[in-house]
Amino acid sequence: MSTDSAPAMHEPDQAPAIPAARVPSPGLLALSLAFARMSLAGFGGVLVFARRAIVEQHCWMTADEFNETFALCHFLPGPNIVNLSMVFGSRLRGIAGGVAAFTGLLLPPTLIMTVLAIIYARFGDVEMLRRSLAGISCAAVGLLIAVVFRMMTPLLKRMEIVVLILMLGVFLAIGVLRLPLQAVLLVAIPLSIGITYVMRRKVAA
């Protein structure tokens, strides 16, 4: 007596990987409020909080994109974080976005600093106030060092020796040898652009 063999069991096909959802660009009001919160939280410098909000909290940029944008802003005249607000806002929402980010960044601290300047003009000679400001400066340096290490992380992960050598060379030229900033930038910027172009050509080939 023959028995029908059981039908072969097939494992279900794996579902195709679903790409990560793209974070939508913020509206003008949301952009302005986000930069206002950065500026109000930015004790010791807004860069720390700007990177945290843009890269980690809202995911509007990757770490590499933030580094590239900040590098551009760093080599432009004017305060770096102000340049960043204009470039970032314009990248997301055009000129109106740049104005919204710029306004959100500067308006709240401008109002606060105006009031504090009036108070400092009257009580600036108080010894307790001077000691408080000295302590705040130490915290500001710590925050700056922290964000520098965070921005270095993507470069260290890739372990591109030429990039690390260039970064170390700029640090030694400006921080140790005290060479003029303009002269170092005139050499470092074309060199870094050329190195990046060659490396990306090799990757694409």
C-alpha positions as CSV (number, residue, x, y, z in Angstrom):
1,M,0.0,0.0,0.0
2,S,1.4,3.3,-1.0
3,T,1.0,6.5,0.9
4,D,1.1,9.9,-0.6
5,S,4.2,11.6,0.5
6,A,3.8,14.8,2.5
7,P,4.2,17.9,0.4
8,A,7.6,19.5,0.7
9,M,7.7,22.3,3.2
10,H,9.2,25.5,1.7
11,E,10.5,28.2,4.0
12,P,8.9,31.6,3.3
13,D,11.0,33.9,1.3
14,Q,12.7,36.6,3.3
15,A,11.0,39.9,3.1
16,P,13.0,42.5,1.3
17,A,14.9,44.9,3.4
18,I,12.9,48.1,3.9
19,P,15.0,51.2,3.5
20,A,15.2,53.5,6.5
21,A,12.6,56.2,6.3
22,R,14.0,59.6,5.3
23,V,13.5,62.2,7.9
24,P,11.4,65.0,6.4
25,S,12.8,68.5,6.2
26,P,11.5,70.7,9.0
27,G,9.2,73.7,8.3
28,L,10.4,77.3,8.7
29,L,8.9,77.6,12.2
30,A,10.3,74.3,13.3
31,L,13.7,75.2,11.9
32,S,13.7,78.6,13.7
33,L,12.6,77.0,17.0
34,A,15.2,74.3,16.8
35,F,18.0,76.8,16.4
36,A,16.5,79.0,19.1
37,R,16.7,76.0,21.5
38,M,20.3,75.4,20.4
39,S,21.2,78.9,21.2
40,L,19.5,79.0,24.6
41,A,21.1,75.7,25.6
42,G,24.5,76.7,24.2
43,F,26.4,77.6,27.3
44,G,30.0,77.7,26.3
45,G,29.3,77.6,22.6
46,V,26.4,76.5,20.4
47,L,28.4,74.1,18.3
48,V,28.1,71.2,20.9
49,F,24.3,71.5,21.0
50,A,23.9,72.2,17.3
51,R,25.7,68.9,16.4
52,R,23.7,67.0,19.0
53,A,20.4,68.4,17.7
54,I,21.1,68.1,14.0
55,V,22.9,64.8,13.9
56,E,21.6,62.8,16.9
57,Q,18.2,64.2,17.9
58,H,16.5,65.2,14.6
59,C,18.7,63.1,12.2
60,W,18.7,66.0,9.7
61,M,22.3,65.2,8.8
62,T,24.8,62.3,9.1
63,A,27.9,62.8,11.1
64,D,29.9,63.1,7.9
65,E,27.6,65.6,6.3
66,F,27.8,67.8,9.5
67,N,31.6,67.6,9.4
68,E,31.7,68.6,5.7
69,T,29.2,71.5,6.3
70,F,31.0,72.8,9.3
71,A,34.3,72.6,7.5
72,L,32.9,74.8,4.8
73,C,31.6,77.3,7.4
74,H,34.8,77.2,9.3
75,F,36.7,78.5,6.3
76,L,34.3,81.3,5.6
77,P,34.6,84.7,7.3
78,G,32.4,85.3,10.3
79,P,31.3,83.2,13.3
80,N,31.3,79.5,12.5
81,I,27.9,78.7,14.1
82,V,26.2,81.7,12.4
83,N,27.6,80.5,9.0
84,L,26.3,77.0,9.8
85,S,22.8,78.2,10.5
86,M,22.6,80.0,7.2
87,V,24.1,77.2,5.2
88,F,22.1,74.5,6.9
89,G,18.8,76.4,6.7
90,S,19.4,77.3,3.1
91,R,20.2,73.7,2.3
92,L,16.8,72.5,3.7
93,R,14.4,75.4,2.9
94,G,16.2,77.8,0.6
95,I,16.9,81.4,1.4
96,A,13.8,81.5,3.7
97,G,15.2,78.6,5.6
98,G,18.6,80.3,6.1
99,V,16.9,83.4,7.4
100,A,14.7,81.3,9.8
101,A,17.6,79.4,11.2
102,F,19.7,82.6,11.5
103,T,16.9,84.4,13.3
104,G,16.2,81.5,15.7
105,L,19.9,81.3,16.5
106,L,20.6,85.0,17.2
107,L,17.3,86.5,18.4
108,P,16.9,84.8,21.9
109,P,20.6,85.2,23.0
110,T,20.7,88.8,21.7
111,L,17.8,89.8,23.9
112,I,19.2,88.0,26.9
113,M,22.7,89.4,26.4
114,T,21.3,92.9,26.2
115,V,19.8,92.5,29.6
116,L,22.9,90.9,31.1
117,A,25.1,93.6,29.6
118,I,23.1,96.2,31.5
119,I,23.4,94.2,34.7
120,Y,27.2,93.6,34.2
121,A,27.8,97.3,33.5
122,R,26.4,97.9,37.0
123,F,27.7,94.9,39.0
124,G,30.7,93.8,36.9
125,D,33.3,94.7,39.6
126,V,31.8,92.2,42.2
127,E,34.4,89.6,43.0
128,M,31.9,86.7,43.2
129,L,30.7,87.4,39.7
130,R,34.3,87.3,38.4
131,R,34.9,84.0,40.0
132,S,31.7,82.6,38.5
133,L,32.7,83.6,35.0
134,A,36.1,81.9,35.5
135,G,34.3,78.7,36.4
136,I,32.0,78.9,33.4
137,S,35.0,79.3,31.1
138,C,36.4,76.0,32.3
139,A,33.1,74.3,31.5
140,A,33.1,75.9,28.1
141,V,36.5,74.5,27.2
142,G,35.3,71.0,28.3
143,L,32.3,71.2,26.0
144,L,34.4,72.3,23.1
145,I,36.9,69.4,23.6
146,A,33.9,67.0,23.8
147,V,32.5,68.1,20.4
148,V,35.9,68.0,18.8
149,F,36.2,64.3,19.7
150,R,32.7,63.6,18.4
151,M,33.5,65.2,15.1
152,M,36.8,63.2,14.8
153,T,35.0,59.9,15.3
154,P,33.9,59.4,11.6
155,L,37.4,60.2,10.5
156,L,39.0,57.7,12.9
157,K,36.5,55.0,12.0
158,R,37.5,55.1,8.3
159,M,41.2,55.1,9.3
160,E,42.3,56.9,6.2
161,I,46.0,57.5,6.9
162,V,46.4,60.4,4.5
163,V,43.4,62.2,6.1
164,L,44.7,61.7,9.6
165,I,48.2,62.9,8.6
166,L,46.7,66.0,7.0
167,M,44.6,66.7,10.2
168,L,47.7,66.2,12.4
169,G,49.7,68.5,10.1
170,V,47.3,71.3,10.4
171,F,47.1,70.9,14.1
172,L,50.9,71.0,14.4
173,A,51.2,74.0,12.1
174,I,48.7,76.2,13.9
175,G,48.7,74.8,17.5
176,V,52.4,74.1,18.0
177,L,54.4,76.0,15.4
178,R,52.1,79.0,15.6
179,L,52.2,79.6,11.8
180,P,49.8,82.2,10.4
181,L,46.3,80.8,10.0
182,Q,45.8,82.3,6.5
183,A,49.1,80.7,5.2
184,V,48.2,77.3,6.6
185,L,44.7,77.4,5.1
186,L,46.1,78.5,1.7
187,V,48.0,75.2,1.7
188,A,45.7,72.9,3.6
189,I,42.4,73.7,1.7
190,P,43.7,72.9,-1.9
191,L,45.6,69.9,-0.6
192,S,42.6,68.4,1.3
193,I,40.3,69.0,-1.7
194,G,42.8,67.3,-4.0
195,I,43.3,64.3,-1.7
196,T,39.5,63.9,-1.3
197,Y,39.0,64.0,-5.1
198,V,41.6,61.4,-5.7
199,M,40.4,59.1,-3.0
200,R,36.8,59.3,-4.2
201,R,37.9,58.6,-7.8
202,K,39.6,55.5,-6.6
203,V,36.5,54.3,-4.7
204,A,34.3,54.9,-7.7
205,A,36.7,53.1,-10.1
